[in-house]
Amino acid sequence: MIYQMTRMLDSMENAMKLQMQAKAEQRAEKAKQEEEAFREKLMRSASCNMELDASASAVKGTEDAVRRDQLAIMIMAGL
């Protein structure tokens, strides 16, 4: 009888260990997926930031060209 109780307790312990291991694996997989999603968002954010910087640079270049042209016209008109 004691042997049967010991076997039952061992069986329950093994079942609990397997459940805990399965839950730990699920948490690890979820953490990995969340990390991948975060990295993807980070990459998209960096890409958008680069696009904004390029647009700002283009606008700045256009503004500089307009000012240069205006200055050239003013110099020609003054001569």
C-alpha positions as CSV (number, residue, x, y, z in Angstrom):
1,M,0.0,0.0,0.0
2,I,2.8,2.4,0.8
3,Y,4.4,1.5,-2.5
4,Q,1.2,2.4,-4.4
5,M,1.0,5.7,-2.5
6,T,4.7,6.4,-3.3
7,R,4.0,5.7,-7.0
8,M,1.0,7.9,-7.0
9,L,2.9,10.8,-5.4
10,D,5.7,10.3,-7.9
11,S,3.3,10.3,-10.7
12,M,1.6,13.5,-9.4
13,E,5.1,15.1,-9.0
14,N,6.1,14.3,-12.5
15,A,2.8,15.6,-13.9
16,M,3.3,18.9,-12.0
17,K,6.9,19.1,-13.3
18,L,5.7,18.6,-16.8
19,Q,3.0,21.3,-16.4
20,M,5.5,23.8,-15.0
21,Q,8.0,23.0,-17.8
22,A,5.2,23.5,-20.5
23,K,4.2,26.8,-18.9
24,A,7.8,28.0,-18.8
25,E,8.2,27.1,-22.5
26,Q,5.0,28.9,-23.3
27,R,6.2,32.0,-21.4
28,A,9.6,31.9,-23.2
29,E,7.9,31.6,-26.6
30,K,5.6,34.5,-25.8
31,A,8.6,36.6,-24.6
32,K,10.4,35.8,-27.9
33,Q,7.4,36.8,-30.0
34,E,7.0,40.0,-28.0
35,E,10.7,40.8,-28.5
36,E,10.4,40.2,-32.2
37,A,7.4,42.4,-32.4
38,F,9.2,45.1,-30.5
39,R,12.3,44.9,-32.8
40,E,10.0,45.1,-35.8
41,K,8.3,48.3,-34.4
42,L,11.7,49.7,-33.6
43,M,12.9,49.1,-37.2
44,R,9.8,50.7,-38.6
45,S,10.3,53.7,-36.3
46,A,13.9,54.1,-37.4
47,S,12.8,53.8,-41.0
48,C,10.2,56.5,-40.6
49,N,12.7,58.7,-38.8
50,M,15.1,58.4,-41.7
51,E,12.4,59.3,-44.1
52,L,11.5,62.3,-42.1
53,D,15.1,63.4,-41.9
54,A,15.4,63.0,-45.7
55,S,12.2,65.1,-46.2
56,A,13.4,67.8,-43.8
57,S,16.7,67.9,-45.7
58,A,15.0,68.3,-49.0
59,V,12.8,71.1,-47.7
60,K,15.8,72.8,-46.2
61,G,17.7,72.5,-49.5
62,T,14.7,74.0,-51.3
63,E,14.5,76.9,-48.8
64,D,18.2,77.5,-49.3
65,A,17.8,77.5,-53.1
66,V,14.9,80.0,-52.9
67,R,16.9,82.3,-50.6
68,R,20.0,82.0,-52.9
69,D,17.8,82.9,-55.9
70,Q,16.2,85.8,-54.1
71,L,19.6,87.1,-53.0
72,A,20.9,86.8,-56.6
73,I,17.9,88.8,-57.9
74,M,18.4,91.5,-55.3
75,I,22.1,91.8,-56.1
76,M,21.2,92.0,-59.9
77,A,18.5,94.6,-59.2
78,G,20.9,96.7,-57.1
79,L,23.5,96.8,-59.8
